[in-house]
Amino acid sequence: MPSHRLNLLSFSGKTKILHMSWMAFFISFVVWFNHAPLMMVIAKTLGMSSSEIKTILILNVALTIPARIVIGILVDKFGPKRTYSTLLAVGSLPCFMFAFATSFEQLALARFLLGFIGAGFVIGIRMVGEWFPAKQVGIAEGIYGGWGNFGSAAAAGTLPALALIYGGDEGWRYAIATTGVMSLIYSVIYFFSVSDTPKGSTYFKPKKAGAMEVTSIRDLFFYVLMNIPLYATLSLLTWKLSPEGVSLLSHFSAICFYIGIWTLFFYNVYKIVHVNEEHLQQPVDEIHQYKFKQVAILNLAYFITFGSELAVVSMLPLFFFETFHESQGISMVQAGLLGGSFAFINLVARPLGGWISDKFGRKHSLSIFVLGLSAGYFCMSLIDPEWSIALAVLVTMACSCFVSAGCGAVYAIVPLIKRRMTGQIAGMVGAYGNVGGVLFLTILSFVTPAAFFTVIAVVALSVLVAVQFIDEPKGHMTEVQEDGTVEMIELN
């Protein structure tokens, strides 16, 4: 097969790296979402209340927001091979804690810690970006994201059956523990099967760790500003766990968390300034500059694409059940299967979004996908009990195509901004996806599903305007090797 083609049936070279990496992502998502299909039996075993169940669901995403930032820093510093292997191995420990917890408090702590493994996605973005040229990076990142993301659906489809095979009231424990064993074993396999770059290539690292480098004073302030929503979302999660929410935290504990979150924010601002102050004292040569607005716009794009996907996947089964139960007799099981159609599209649509970006231009492709998902969510807001189920599912899947393709289009651009900081950029963009999920689910708690879909559609139109200001990656990006040699990396 010609070298410019991607032969997915091969298991050598860059294709091997792609397969090994999406499988690592797949396993990390199986572990991250291993509680969801077993939540009812877990609650029964431990005598959990409805509010405690909701708490577990919130805790599962809480740590992922800062974790994606941290993992982005670590992968740029230590490389994807060591970072992914370590994350999978360490992530198995809270998985085992969760599997054999005997109280709600133990369960909650384990679930909170498991949020860290949800940041594994960021690592593969850098790995795939190292191995694939710009003309293929979109579809490669799309395959990595789409196929790996299917781990959550695989967990939903297999873990209940596995629990039944183990048998007994405690079968769920062994099913969840099995995913931890998978993660631990694969961490070793991954470490000995991959390398950070192709032979002869340089793995570029940031000059300083702890924050992203920017290339102008204006971008420095922009970078600080774009960090505020991340900490605001952590504050929102704290509020949901406080007495005003599900009452897991006392008033005093919540106040301590608020203080800790914003203390961490100001420390982060200090690190941002510290990392950048020296090289910004003089103007940065144009050849080494990049525009932080590229990162900021991708943050917003992933906020609306993956953020809306996270929120909608969480509420869609219940939405279908409440909409069609009385009018058309749909059961909860059937509603769950229909709701799963939204995430299932990821397998094809996300790689397709990356391929279209490679083929027809990244800015225009992303614009079309954001416009399409806006129209899709507006149509979903019109679904009512009088609709046929087939039409409702068709509209939902059409919307999902644009959402998933949009995710692929975002990460078709991420590796083309600044190679040595791809992990940090991917981490920040990914964190904004989680911010979107938390914010949209919070909105859902105050409005009807129809209004919820309408809000997403309107926000998407705002993001569409922002996308028009992104610059199409072209020409070359410049990196400097340790010996001072300048290397030009082609972008188109």
C-alpha positions as CSV (number, residue, x, y, z in Angstrom):
1,M,0.0,0.0,0.0
2,P,1.3,3.5,-0.8
3,S,3.0,5.2,2.1
4,H,0.4,8.0,2.2
5,R,-2.4,5.6,2.9
6,L,-3.3,4.4,6.4
7,N,-3.4,0.6,6.4
8,L,-5.3,-0.3,9.5
9,L,-4.8,-4.0,8.9
10,S,-1.0,-3.6,9.5
11,F,0.5,-4.0,12.9
12,S,3.9,-2.4,12.4
13,G,5.3,1.0,12.5
14,K,3.0,3.9,13.1
15,T,-0.1,1.8,12.7
16,K,1.0,-0.5,15.5
17,I,1.4,2.6,17.7
18,L,-2.1,3.8,16.8
19,H,-3.6,0.4,17.7
20,M,-1.6,0.1,20.9
21,S,-2.6,3.6,21.9
22,W,-6.3,3.4,21.2
23,M,-6.5,0.2,23.1
24,A,-4.8,1.9,26.1
25,F,-7.4,4.6,25.9
26,F,-10.2,2.0,25.5
27,I,-9.1,0.2,28.7
28,S,-8.8,3.5,30.6
29,F,-12.4,4.3,29.7
30,V,-13.6,0.8,30.6
31,V,-12.1,1.4,34.0
32,W,-13.4,5.0,34.3
33,F,-17.0,4.0,33.5
34,N,-17.0,0.5,35.0
35,H,-19.5,1.6,37.7
36,A,-22.2,3.0,35.4
37,P,-23.9,-0.3,34.3
38,L,-23.6,-1.8,37.7
39,M,-24.7,1.2,39.8
40,M,-28.1,-0.2,40.8
41,V,-26.7,-3.5,42.1
42,I,-23.8,-1.6,43.8
43,A,-26.3,0.7,45.5
44,K,-28.4,-2.3,46.6
45,T,-25.3,-4.1,48.1
46,L,-24.2,-1.1,50.1
47,G,-27.7,0.3,50.9
48,M,-27.0,3.6,49.1
49,S,-29.6,6.4,48.8
50,S,-30.5,8.2,45.6
51,S,-28.5,11.2,46.6
52,E,-25.4,9.0,47.3
53,I,-25.7,7.5,43.8
54,K,-25.7,11.0,42.3
55,T,-22.7,11.8,44.4
56,I,-20.8,8.9,43.0
57,L,-21.6,10.1,39.5
58,I,-20.4,13.6,40.2
59,L,-17.2,12.3,41.9
60,N,-16.4,10.3,38.8
61,V,-15.8,13.4,36.7
62,A,-14.5,15.8,39.5
63,L,-10.8,14.9,39.4
64,T,-10.6,14.5,35.6
65,I,-10.6,18.3,35.0
66,P,-7.3,19.1,36.9
67,A,-6.0,15.6,36.0
68,R,-6.0,16.4,32.3
69,I,-3.9,19.5,32.9
70,V,-1.5,17.6,35.1
71,I,-1.2,14.6,32.7
72,G,-0.6,17.0,29.8
73,I,2.4,18.4,31.7
74,L,3.7,15.0,32.6
75,V,3.4,13.6,29.1
76,D,5.3,16.5,27.6
77,K,8.1,16.1,30.2
78,F,8.4,12.2,30.4
79,G,6.9,11.0,27.2
80,P,3.7,9.0,26.3
81,K,5.2,5.6,26.8
82,R,6.1,6.1,30.5
83,T,3.2,8.3,31.3
84,Y,0.5,6.0,29.8
85,S,2.0,2.8,31.3
86,T,2.2,4.5,34.8
87,L,-1.3,5.9,34.6
88,L,-2.8,2.5,33.7
89,A,-0.8,0.7,36.5
90,V,-1.6,3.3,39.2
91,G,-5.2,3.6,38.0
92,S,-5.8,0.0,38.8
93,L,-5.3,0.6,42.5
94,P,-8.4,2.8,43.1
95,C,-10.2,0.4,40.8
96,F,-9.5,-2.4,43.2
97,M,-10.4,-0.1,46.1
98,F,-13.8,0.6,44.5
99,A,-14.4,-3.1,43.8
100,F,-14.0,-4.2,47.4
101,A,-15.3,-1.1,49.2
102,T,-17.5,-1.9,52.2
103,S,-18.9,1.5,52.9
104,F,-20.2,4.6,50.9
105,E,-17.2,6.6,52.1
106,Q,-14.7,4.1,50.7
107,L,-16.7,3.9,47.5
108,A,-16.7,7.7,47.2
109,L,-13.0,8.1,47.8
110,A,-12.1,5.4,45.2
111,R,-14.5,6.9,42.6
112,F,-13.0,10.3,43.1
113,L,-9.4,8.9,42.6
114,L,-10.6,7.0,39.5
115,G,-11.3,10.3,37.8
116,F,-7.6,10.5,37.2
117,I,-7.6,7.6,34.8
118,G,-10.1,9.6,32.6
119,A,-7.2,11.8,31.7
120,G,-5.5,9.0,29.8
121,F,-7.0,10.4,26.5
122,V,-4.5,13.3,26.5
123,I,-1.4,11.0,26.4
124,G,-2.4,9.3,23.2
125,I,-3.0,12.6,21.5
126,R,0.7,13.4,21.9
127,M,1.8,9.9,20.9
128,V,-0.2,9.8,17.7
129,G,0.9,13.3,16.9
130,E,4.5,12.2,17.1
131,W,4.1,9.2,14.7
132,F,1.7,10.6,12.0
133,P,2.4,13.4,9.5
134,A,0.1,16.4,9.3
135,K,-1.8,14.9,6.2
136,Q,-2.8,11.9,8.3
137,V,-2.9,13.2,11.8
138,G,-6.7,14.1,11.7
139,I,-7.9,10.6,10.8
140,A,-5.3,9.0,13.1
141,E,-6.4,11.1,16.1
142,G,-10.0,10.4,15.1
143,I,-9.5,6.7,15.2
144,Y,-7.6,6.9,18.5
145,G,-10.4,9.0,20.0
146,G,-13.4,7.3,18.5
147,W,-12.3,3.7,19.0
148,G,-10.9,4.4,22.5
149,N,-13.9,6.3,23.6
150,F,-16.0,3.2,22.8
151,G,-14.6,1.7,26.1
152,S,-17.4,3.3,28.0
153,A,-20.0,1.6,25.8
154,A,-18.1,-1.7,26.0
155,A,-18.2,-1.5,29.8
156,A,-21.9,-1.0,29.7
157,G,-22.4,-3.9,27.3
158,T,-20.1,-6.5,29.0
159,L,-19.8,-5.8,32.7
160,P,-23.3,-6.8,33.7
161,A,-22.9,-10.1,31.9
162,L,-19.5,-10.6,33.5
163,A,-21.0,-10.0,36.9
164,L,-23.7,-12.6,36.2
165,I,-21.0,-15.1,35.1
166,Y,-19.1,-14.5,38.4
167,G,-22.5,-15.0,40.1
168,G,-23.9,-14.1,43.5
169,D,-24.7,-10.7,45.1
170,E,-20.9,-9.9,45.0
171,G,-20.4,-10.7,41.3
172,W,-20.2,-6.9,40.5
173,R,-17.1,-6.7,42.7
174,Y,-15.2,-9.3,40.6
175,A,-16.4,-7.8,37.3
176,I,-15.0,-4.3,38.3
177,A,-11.8,-5.9,39.7
178,T,-11.3,-7.6,36.3
179,T,-11.1,-4.2,34.6
180,G,-8.4,-3.3,37.1
181,V,-6.4,-6.5,36.3
182,M,-6.8,-5.6,32.5
183,S,-5.4,-2.1,33.2
184,L,-2.5,-3.4,35.2
185,I,-1.5,-6.1,32.6
186,Y,-1.8,-3.7,29.7
187,S,0.4,-1.1,31.4
188,V,3.2,-3.6,31.1
189,I,2.4,-4.6,27.5
190,Y,2.2,-1.0,26.4
191,F,5.5,-0.1,28.0
192,F,7.4,-2.8,26.2
193,S,5.6,-2.4,22.8
194,V,5.9,1.3,21.9
195,S,8.4,4.1,21.7
196,D,7.7,7.8,22.0
197,T,8.8,8.7,18.5
198,P,9.8,7.0,15.2
199,K,13.5,6.0,15.0
200,G,15.7,9.0,14.4
201,S,13.0,11.6,15.4
202,T,13.4,14.0,18.3
203,Y,11.0,14.1,21.2
204,F,10.7,17.8,21.9
205,K,10.1,18.8,25.6
206,P,9.1,22.2,27.1
207,K,11.9,24.3,28.4
208,K,10.2,24.6,31.7
209,A,7.6,22.4,33.4
210,G,4.5,23.5,35.3
211,A,2.7,25.7,32.8
212,M,2.4,26.2,29.0
213,E,4.8,28.5,27.3
214,V,3.3,31.5,25.4
215,T,5.0,33.8,23.0
216,S,3.6,37.3,23.8
217,I,2.5,39.3,26.9
218,R,-1.0,39.5,25.4
219,D,-1.2,35.7,25.2
220,L,0.0,35.5,28.8
221,F,-3.0,37.3,30.0
222,F,-5.2,35.4,27.6
223,Y,-3.8,32.1,29.1
224,V,-4.6,33.2,32.6
225,L,-8.1,34.2,31.6
226,M,-8.8,30.8,30.0
227,N,-7.8,29.0,33.2
228,I,-10.6,30.7,35.2
229,P,-13.5,28.5,33.9
230,L,-11.6,25.3,35.0
231,Y,-11.4,26.4,38.6
232,A,-15.0,27.8,38.4
233,T,-16.2,24.4,37.4
234,L,-14.4,22.7,40.3
235,S,-16.2,25.3,42.5
236,L,-19.5,24.3,40.9
237,L,-18.8,20.6,41.6
238,T,-18.0,21.5,45.2
239,W,-21.3,23.4,45.4
240,K,-23.1,20.3,44.1
241,L,-21.5,18.2,46.9
242,S,-22.3,20.8,49.6
243,P,-25.5,21.0,51.7
244,E,-27.0,23.1,48.9
245,G,-26.5,20.1,46.6
246,V,-26.3,16.4,47.6
247,S,-24.9,17.1,51.1
248,L,-21.8,15.0,51.0
249,L,-19.7,17.9,52.3
250,S,-20.5,20.0,55.3
251,H,-20.6,23.8,55.1
252,F,-17.1,24.0,56.6
253,S,-15.7,21.3,54.3
254,A,-17.2,23.1,51.3
255,I,-15.6,26.4,52.3
256,C,-12.3,24.7,52.8
257,F,-12.6,23.2,49.2
258,Y,-13.4,26.6,47.8
259,I,-10.4,28.2,49.5
260,G,-8.2,25.3,48.3
261,I,-9.4,25.5,44.7
262,W,-8.8,29.2,44.4
263,T,-5.5,29.0,46.2
264,L,-4.5,26.5,43.6
265,F,-5.7,28.9,40.9
266,F,-3.4,31.7,42.2
267,Y,-0.5,29.2,42.4
268,N,-1.2,28.3,38.8
269,V,-1.1,31.9,37.8
270,Y,2.3,32.2,39.6
271,K,3.6,29.2,37.7
272,I,2.3,30.6,34.4
273,V,4.2,33.9,35.0
274,H,7.3,32.1,36.3
275,V,7.5,29.8,33.3
276,N,7.1,32.7,30.8
277,E,8.7,35.8,32.5
278,E,12.2,35.2,31.3
279,H,11.7,34.5,27.6
280,L,9.1,37.2,27.3
281,Q,11.4,39.9,28.5
282,Q,12.5,40.2,24.9
283,P,10.3,39.8,21.8
284,V,10.1,36.2,20.7
285,D,11.5,35.6,17.2
286,E,8.6,35.3,14.7
287,I,9.7,31.8,13.6
288,H,9.2,30.5,17.2
289,Q,5.8,32.2,17.8
290,Y,2.4,30.6,18.0
291,K,-0.9,32.2,18.7
292,F,-2.6,31.2,22.0
293,K,-5.9,32.1,20.4
294,Q,-5.6,28.8,18.6
295,V,-5.7,26.9,21.9
296,A,-8.5,29.1,23.3
297,I,-10.8,28.6,20.3
298,L,-10.2,24.8,20.4
299,N,-11.0,24.9,24.1
300,L,-14.4,26.4,23.3
301,A,-14.9,24.0,20.4
302,Y,-14.3,20.9,22.6
303,F,-16.5,22.5,25.3
304,I,-19.4,22.4,22.9
305,T,-18.6,19.1,21.1
306,F,-17.4,16.7,23.8
307,G,-18.9,18.7,26.6
308,S,-22.4,18.4,25.1
309,E,-21.7,14.7,24.3
310,L,-20.9,13.9,28.0
311,A,-24.0,15.7,29.2
312,V,-26.4,14.2,26.6
313,V,-25.1,10.6,26.9
314,S,-25.8,10.9,30.7
315,M,-29.4,12.0,30.3
316,L,-30.6,10.5,27.0
317,P,-31.8,7.1,28.3
318,L,-34.0,8.8,30.9
319,F,-35.2,11.4,28.4
320,F,-36.3,8.7,25.9
321,F,-38.1,6.7,28.7
322,E,-39.9,9.8,30.1
323,T,-40.9,11.0,26.6
324,F,-42.1,7.7,25.1
325,H,-43.0,5.4,28.1
326,E,-46.7,6.4,28.3
327,S,-47.3,7.2,24.6
328,Q,-45.5,4.3,23.1
329,G,-44.8,1.8,25.9
330,I,-41.0,2.0,25.8
331,S,-39.2,0.2,28.6
332,M,-36.2,1.5,30.6
333,V,-34.0,-1.2,29.0
334,Q,-35.2,-0.2,25.5
335,A,-34.6,3.5,26.4
336,G,-31.1,2.7,27.5
337,L,-30.3,0.9,24.2
338,L,-31.7,3.8,22.2
339,G,-29.8,6.3,24.3
340,G,-26.6,4.4,23.6
341,S,-27.0,5.2,19.9
342,F,-25.6,8.7,20.6
343,A,-22.2,7.4,21.8
344,F,-22.1,4.4,19.4
345,I,-21.7,6.8,16.5
346,N,-18.3,7.8,17.9
347,L,-16.8,4.6,16.3
348,V,-17.2,6.0,12.8
349,A,-18.0,9.7,13.0
350,R,-15.0,10.8,15.0
351,P,-12.5,9.2,12.6
352,L,-14.6,10.6,9.7
353,G,-14.3,14.1,11.2
354,G,-10.6,13.8,11.4
355,W,-10.4,12.5,7.8
356,I,-12.6,15.3,6.5
357,S,-10.3,17.8,8.3
358,D,-7.2,16.3,6.7
359,K,-8.8,16.3,3.3
360,F,-10.9,19.5,3.0
361,G,-9.4,21.9,5.5
362,R,-9.5,22.0,9.3
363,K,-11.2,25.4,9.9
364,H,-14.0,24.9,7.4
365,S,-14.6,21.3,8.5
366,L,-14.9,22.4,12.2
367,S,-17.2,25.2,11.3
368,I,-19.6,22.8,9.4
369,F,-19.6,20.3,12.3
370,V,-20.4,23.0,14.9
371,L,-23.2,24.4,12.7
372,G,-24.5,20.9,12.2
373,L,-24.6,20.0,15.9
374,S,-26.4,23.3,16.6
375,A,-29.1,22.4,14.1
376,G,-29.1,18.9,15.5
377,Y,-29.7,20.0,19.1
378,F,-32.4,22.4,18.0
379,C,-34.2,19.5,16.2
380,M,-33.8,17.4,19.4
381,S,-35.5,20.1,21.4
382,L,-38.6,19.5,19.3
383,I,-38.9,15.8,20.2
384,D,-42.2,15.1,22.0
385,P,-44.3,12.0,22.7
386,E,-46.1,12.4,19.4
387,W,-43.0,11.7,17.4
388,S,-42.3,8.2,16.2
389,I,-39.4,6.6,18.1
390,A,-37.7,5.8,14.8
391,L,-37.7,9.5,13.8
392,A,-36.4,10.6,17.3
393,V,-33.5,8.1,17.1
394,L,-32.7,9.2,13.5
395,V,-32.5,12.9,14.6
396,T,-30.5,11.9,17.6
397,M,-28.0,9.9,15.6
398,A,-27.7,12.7,13.0
399,C,-26.9,15.2,15.7
400,S,-24.4,12.7,17.2
401,C,-22.6,12.5,13.8
402,F,-21.9,16.2,13.9
403,V,-20.9,16.1,17.6
404,S,-18.5,13.2,17.2
405,A,-17.0,14.5,13.9
406,G,-16.5,17.9,15.7
407,C,-14.5,16.1,18.4
408,G,-12.4,14.6,15.7
409,A,-11.9,17.9,13.9
410,V,-10.7,19.6,17.1
411,Y,-8.0,17.1,17.7
412,A,-7.0,17.2,14.1
413,I,-5.7,20.7,14.9
414,V,-4.3,20.2,18.4
415,P,-1.0,18.4,17.4
416,L,-0.3,21.1,14.8
417,I,0.0,24.1,17.1
418,K,3.3,23.6,19.0
419,R,4.8,20.1,19.0
420,R,6.7,20.2,22.3
421,M,3.5,21.3,24.2
422,T,1.0,19.0,22.5
423,G,0.3,17.2,25.7
424,Q,-0.4,20.4,27.6
425,I,-2.6,21.8,24.8
426,A,-4.5,18.5,24.6
427,G,-4.9,18.5,28.3
428,M,-6.4,22.0,28.5
429,V,-8.7,21.3,25.5
430,G,-9.8,18.0,27.0
431,A,-10.4,19.7,30.4
432,Y,-12.7,22.1,28.7
433,G,-14.7,19.1,27.4
434,N,-15.3,18.1,31.0
435,V,-16.2,21.7,31.9
436,G,-18.9,21.6,29.2
437,G,-20.3,18.3,30.5
438,V,-20.5,19.6,34.1
439,L,-22.0,23.0,33.1
440,F,-24.6,21.5,30.7
441,L,-25.7,18.9,33.3
442,T,-26.0,21.6,35.9
443,I,-28.2,23.6,33.5
444,L,-30.3,20.4,32.9
445,S,-31.0,20.3,36.7
446,F,-32.9,23.6,36.4
447,V,-34.7,23.4,33.0
448,T,-36.7,21.0,30.9
449,P,-34.9,18.7,28.4
450,A,-36.3,20.8,25.5
451,A,-34.8,24.0,27.0
452,F,-31.5,22.0,27.7
453,F,-31.1,21.1,24.0
454,T,-32.0,24.6,23.0
455,V,-29.3,26.1,25.3
456,I,-26.7,23.8,23.8
457,A,-27.8,24.8,20.2
458,V,-27.5,28.5,21.1
459,V,-24.1,28.2,22.8
460,A,-22.9,26.2,19.7
461,L,-23.8,29.2,17.5
462,S,-21.6,31.4,19.7
463,V,-18.8,28.9,19.4
464,L,-19.3,28.9,15.6
465,V,-18.5,32.6,15.6
466,A,-15.3,32.0,17.6
467,V,-14.2,29.3,15.2
468,Q,-14.1,31.8,12.4
469,F,-11.1,33.4,14.1
470,I,-9.0,30.3,14.1
471,D,-6.1,30.2,11.7
472,E,-5.8,27.2,9.3
473,P,-2.6,25.3,10.1
474,K,-0.2,25.7,7.2
475,G,3.4,26.0,6.4
476,H,5.7,24.7,9.2
477,M,6.0,24.9,13.0
478,T,9.4,25.3,14.4
479,E,11.1,23.4,17.2
480,V,14.7,23.6,18.5
481,Q,16.7,20.5,19.3
482,E,19.0,20.3,22.3
483,D,22.0,21.1,20.2
484,G,20.4,24.3,19.0
485,T,19.4,22.9,15.6
486,V,16.1,24.3,14.3
487,E,13.8,21.7,12.9
488,M,10.8,22.6,10.6
489,I,7.7,20.3,11.0
490,E,5.4,20.4,8.0
491,L,1.7,21.3,8.7
492,N,0.0,20.6,5.4
